Amino acid sequence: MIRVAICDDSRTYVHALTRVLQADGDIEVVGAYARAEELLGALATLKVDLVTMDLELPGLDGVDATRQIMQTRPLPVVVLSSHADERAAEALAAGAVDVLHKGDVTLGDAAGTAGTALRRRIRRLSRLPVSAPPAPRPGARPLRPEVGGPLRIAAARGVRAVGVAASTGGPSALREVLGALPARPDLPVFVVQHMTAGFTAGLVHWLDSVVAAPVRLAVDGTVARPGVWLAPDEQHLTIGAGMVMHLDRRDRGGPHRPSADALLCSMADTLGPAAAGVVLTGMGDDGARGVAALVGRGGLVIAQDTATSAVGGMPEAAASAGAQVVLALDEIGPAVAALRAFAGVDG
């Protein structure tokens, strides 16, 4: 039995959500709380496998409540919000495993397709091992001597762009990695972050406010300038000749859109050894095919280690596919920033 606690101040919504979650008999709502303070008090003694969290609450809001849960008793937190803005990205950075727009969660038919899909998602997320996201570290961590070799080799070939892939746990990891970049980067950095549709723009605005480098949504047909470019909702991002960004909604044979494989494979085809890839925390193996393509064309790939990943699936798949360097999260940003420094370019 999966034990769920709901934190939402709408009695009507709580009643409908409870009915949908409990429809199959293997999920039990063991508590419903209108205030985050009440939830936090109950979690001290209540056995819970997952929490659903509204962001707009009286008193302590959902972002701070999520942060406190992850710091005191880490467990999967799923945000259900009516607002797709920066605060949802903050909740993910605080440790929430997923965010869903309330308007996309149909509660009228518990036995219908939407209700079944929600329960399937809750089951999967309740099994995730979670831990508190690392606090951002001031300054850059020095690179270990053994890491310098592959970076120097890549830099000597002339790295022209970096592709980054992330999923569950990605917002906090992106803050850490992108935070190591200078305010005026030398390279374009392309990012695929698996997100519920509607929330990527909020993530971009939040990242742009917390890191020095400019962060923007990718625009179809635009030449990528140095800076950070995120794939928009429900669109693959690929890189063509002349560093032109292309967006499309085609089926590329995987479950994700945007797809890390689509981005990294396009970079391998277009840039060859002048491309570098980074695979961060996330479920599944998206990016593994792109890693193999990059390595096969002489590019460098860095994978996050499992010890600092919220979920190790994507980094482990990247390492198995040939990633040459495996680093702790706080080493990756300095490594990316060092690619141009090793090549003699002032960042």
C-alpha positions in Angstrom: 0.0 0.0 0.0 1.3 3.4 -1.0 0.6 6.0 1.7 0.1 9.6 0.5 -0.4 12.8 2.4 -2.1 15.8 0.6 -1.3 19.4 1.5 -3.9 21.7 -0.1 -6.3 24.3 1.5 -9.2 23.5 -0.9 -11.5 20.9 0.7 -13.2 20.3 -2.7 -9.9 19.6 -4.4 -8.7 17.4 -1.6 -11.9 15.3 -1.7 -11.7 14.9 -5.5 -8.0 14.1 -5.5 -8.4 11.5 -2.7 -11.2 9.8 -4.6 -9.0 9.5 -7.7 -5.9 8.3 -5.9 -7.7 5.6 -3.9 -9.7 4.3 -6.9 -7.6 1.1 -7.4 -7.2 0.3 -3.7 -3.4 0.3 -3.6 -3.0 4.0 -2.7 -4.2 5.3 0.6 -4.5 9.0 1.5 -3.4 8.9 5.2 -3.8 12.6 5.8 -5.0 15.9 4.3 -3.7 19.2 5.6 -4.8 22.8 4.8 -1.6 24.3 6.1 2.0 23.2 5.6 2.8 23.6 9.3 0.2 20.9 10.1 1.7 18.6 7.5 5.2 19.1 8.8 4.1 18.3 12.3 2.3 15.2 11.2 5.3 13.9 9.3 7.3 13.5 12.5 5.2 10.4 13.4 3.1 9.6 10.3 4.5 7.0 7.9 4.2 8.5 4.4 5.6 7.4 1.0 4.7 10.5 -1.0 3.3 14.1 -0.4 1.3 16.1 -2.9 2.0 19.8 -2.3 0.1 22.9 -3.4 2.2 26.1 -3.7 -0.4 28.6 -2.6 -1.0 27.9 1.1 -1.9 30.0 4.1 1.2 30.6 6.2 4.2 28.6 5.1 4.1 28.2 1.3 4.7 25.1 -0.7 8.3 25.9 -1.7 9.5 26.4 1.9 7.5 23.4 3.0 9.1 21.2 0.4 12.5 22.6 1.4 11.9 21.7 5.0 10.7 18.2 4.2 13.8 17.5 2.1 16.1 18.8 4.9 14.4 17.0 7.8 12.8 13.8 6.3 13.4 13.5 2.6 10.6 11.8 0.7 9.0 12.3 -2.8 7.1 15.5 -3.1 4.8 16.1 -6.1 3.8 19.7 -6.6 0.2 20.3 -7.8 -0.1 24.0 -8.7 -2.4 26.3 -10.5 0.5 28.6 -11.5 3.2 27.7 -14.0 5.8 30.2 -12.9 9.2 30.5 -11.2 7.9 29.2 -7.9 7.3 25.8 -9.4 10.9 25.8 -10.5 12.0 26.8 -7.0 10.0 23.9 -5.6 11.8 21.5 -7.9 15.1 23.0 -7.0 14.2 22.5 -3.3 13.8 18.8 -4.0 10.3 18.1 -5.4 10.4 15.2 -7.8 7.7 16.4 -10.1 5.3 19.3 -10.8 1.9 19.1 -12.4 -0.5 21.8 -13.4 -3.9 21.4 -11.6 -5.6 22.2 -14.8 -4.0 19.2 -16.5 -5.0 16.8 -13.7 -8.6 15.7 -14.5 -10.3 14.6 -11.3 -13.9 14.2 -12.6 -13.5 10.5 -13.7 -11.5 8.4 -11.3 -11.6 5.3 -13.6 -10.9 7.3 -16.8 -7.6 7.6 -18.7 -6.4 10.7 -16.8 -7.1 9.2 -13.4 -5.3 6.0 -14.3 -2.3 7.9 -15.6 -2.1 10.0 -12.5 -2.1 6.9 -10.2 0.5 5.2 -12.4 2.7 8.3 -12.0 2.2 8.5 -8.3 3.2 4.8 -8.0 6.4 5.4 -9.9 7.3 8.5 -8.1 6.6 7.0 -4.7 9.4 4.5 -5.3 12.1 7.1 -6.0 15.0 7.3 -3.6 15.3 11.0 -2.7 17.7 13.1 -0.7 18.1 16.8 0.0 19.6 18.7 -2.9 23.1 20.0 -2.3 23.4 23.7 -1.3 25.1 25.8 -3.9 28.8 26.1 -3.2 30.4 29.6 -3.3 33.3 29.7 -5.8 34.6 27.1 -8.1 35.8 23.7 -6.8 39.3 23.0 -8.0 39.5 20.3 -10.7 41.3 17.1 -9.7 44.5 16.5 -11.7 43.2 13.3 -13.2 40.2 15.2 -14.6 42.3 17.8 -16.5 43.6 15.3 -19.1 40.4 14.6 -20.9 39.4 18.3 -20.7 42.7 19.4 -22.2 42.3 17.0 -25.0 38.8 18.1 -25.8 39.8 21.8 -25.5 42.8 21.3 -27.8 40.4 20.0 -30.5 38.3 23.2 -30.1 35.0 22.8 -28.2 32.3 25.0 -29.8 29.2 24.0 -27.8 28.0 22.0 -24.8 24.8 20.0 -24.6 23.3 19.2 -21.2 20.6 16.6 -20.3 18.7 16.4 -17.1 15.4 15.0 -15.7 14.3 14.3 -12.1 16.4 16.5 -9.8 17.6 18.6 -12.8 16.6 22.1 -11.7 18.8 22.1 -8.6 21.6 20.4 -10.6 21.3 22.9 -13.4 21.6 25.8 -10.9 24.8 24.3 -9.6 26.4 23.6 -13.0 25.3 26.7 -14.8 26.2 28.8 -11.7 29.9 28.1 -12.4 29.7 29.7 -15.8 30.8 33.4 -16.2 28.3 36.2 -16.9 29.6 36.3 -20.5 30.2 32.7 -21.6 32.3 31.9 -24.6 30.1 29.0 -25.7 26.5 28.3 -26.3 25.2 25.7 -23.8 22.1 23.8 -24.9 19.9 22.2 -22.2 17.2 19.5 -22.4 15.3 19.3 -19.1 12.4 16.9 -18.9 9.5 19.0 -17.5 5.7 18.9 -17.4 4.4 21.0 -20.2 3.8 24.6 -19.1 6.6 24.9 -16.6 9.7 25.3 -18.7 9.3 29.1 -19.2 9.2 29.4 -15.4 12.3 27.4 -15.0 14.1 29.6 -17.5 13.1 32.8 -15.7 14.2 31.3 -12.4 17.6 30.1 -13.7 18.2 33.4 -15.3 17.7 35.1 -11.9 20.0 32.8 -10.0 23.0 32.3 -12.3 25.3 34.8 -13.9 25.1 33.5 -17.5 22.1 34.6 -19.6 19.4 31.8 -19.8 16.9 31.8 -22.6 14.4 29.6 -24.4 15.7 28.3 -27.7 14.0 29.9 -30.7 13.6 28.0 -34.0 15.9 29.2 -36.8 18.0 31.4 -34.6 21.8 31.3 -34.5 22.8 30.4 -30.9 24.9 33.1 -29.3 27.1 32.3 -26.2 24.8 31.7 -23.3 22.4 29.0 -22.1 19.5 27.9 -24.3 16.7 25.6 -23.0 14.5 23.4 -25.2 10.9 24.7 -24.9 7.9 22.6 -23.8 7.1 19.6 -26.0 9.7 20.5 -28.7 12.9 18.8 -29.6 15.9 21.0 -29.9 18.5 20.1 -32.5 21.6 22.0 -33.7 22.3 22.5 -37.4 25.1 24.0 -39.5 26.2 27.5 -38.4 25.0 26.8 -34.8 21.4 27.3 -35.9 18.8 26.0 -33.4 15.9 23.9 -34.8 12.7 23.0 -33.0 10.2 20.3 -34.0 7.5 18.0 -32.5 8.3 14.9 -34.5 8.2 11.5 -33.1 11.8 10.5 -32.6 11.2 7.0 -31.2 11.5 7.8 -27.5 9.2 8.8 -24.6 10.5 12.3 -24.2 9.9 15.5 -26.0 12.3 17.3 -25.8 14.8 14.5 -26.0 18.4 14.5 -24.9 19.2 12.0 -27.6 17.8 14.3 -30.3 20.0 17.2 -29.0 23.2 15.2 -28.5 22.9 13.2 -31.7 22.4 16.4 -33.7 25.5 18.0 -32.0 27.5 14.9 -32.9 26.4 15.1 -36.5 27.0 18.8 -36.9 30.0 19.5 -34.6 31.7 16.2 -34.2 34.7 16.4 -31.9 33.9 20.1 -31.3 30.9 19.1 -29.2 30.8 18.3 -25.5 27.9 16.7 -23.6 26.9 16.6 -19.9 24.4 14.1 -18.5 22.9 15.0 -15.1 20.5 13.3 -12.7 17.4 11.7 -14.1 15.3 8.5 -14.5 15.6 6.3 -17.6 18.3 6.3 -20.3 17.5 9.4 -22.4 20.8 10.7 -23.6 22.6 7.4 -23.8 22.3 7.1 -27.6 23.5 10.7 -28.0 26.4 10.0 -25.7 27.5 7.0 -27.9 27.2 9.3 -31.0 29.2 12.1 -29.4 32.0 9.7 -28.2 32.0 8.0 -31.6 32.6 11.3 -33.3 35.4 12.2 -30.9 33.4 14.5 -28.5 33.8 14.7 -24.8 31.0 13.6 -22.4 30.8 14.2 -18.7 28.3 12.2 -16.5 27.2 13.1 -13.0 28.2 10.5 -10.4 25.4 8.5 -8.7 26.4 9.7 -5.2 25.3 13.2 -6.0 22.4 12.4 -8.4 18.9 12.6 -7.1 18.2 9.7 -9.5 21.1 7.8 -11.1 19.4 6.3 -14.2 20.5 8.7 -16.9 24.0 9.3 -15.6 24.6 5.5 -15.3 23.3 4.9 -18.8 25.6 7.7 -20.1 28.6 6.1 -18.3 27.7 2.7 -19.9 27.4 4.4 -23.3 31.0 5.7 -23.1 31.1 9.0 -21.1 34.8 9.6 -20.5 34.5 11.5 -17.3 32.3 10.9 -14.2 32.2 13.8 -11.7 30.4 14.9 -8.6 27.8 17.6 -9.2 30.0 20.4 -7.8 32.8 19.5 -10.1 30.9 19.6 -13.4 30.3 23.3 -13.7 34.0 24.2 -13.2 34.9 21.4 -15.7 32.6 22.9 -18.3 33.9 26.4 -17.6 37.5 25.0 -17.9 37.0 23.7 -21.4 37.7 27.1 -22.9 40.2 28.1 -20.2 42.3 25.0 -21.2 42.1 26.2 -24.8 43.5 29.6 -23.8 40.3 31.5 -24.2 39.5 34.1 -21.5 36.0 33.3 -20.1 
